[in-house]
Amino acid sequence: MTKEFNFNPSLKGETITLRPLKNTDYDNLFACASEKEIWAGYPDTNRHKESSFRPWFNEAIDSKSCL
């Protein structure tokens, strides 16, 4: 018996739900990610700019494995 691994689970706890990333999440996620300090330790320190964040977000969407 072979079972395929689900890369897009929805996980629900008492206080949090994790679900696959959706295109409609962009505005809210970018609003949080636009704080420069969040990316201080990240290799691309310009990720707080939309020109850097958009390709990162699109890659996450395309991977179909981002919660």
Residue, then its C-alpha position, 0 to 999 in steps of 0.5 A: m500500500t502506497k500513500e502519497f505525501n500531502f504537501n498541502p495539509s490544513l492543520k487546525g489547533e485550538t488557537i491557530t490554523l495552518r493552511p496552504l498559501k493562496n494568491t489572495d494572501y499577498d496583500n496581508l503577508f506583504a503588509c507584515a513583510s514590509e517591515k525592514e527589520i524582519w529581514a535583517g538576518y536574511p540573505d536578501t535584506n531587500r525582501h521588505k521591498e515589493s520588487s524583491f518580495r513579489p518574486w519570493f511570494n510567487e516562488a512560494i505559490d508555485s512550489k505548492s508546498c508552502l503553509 
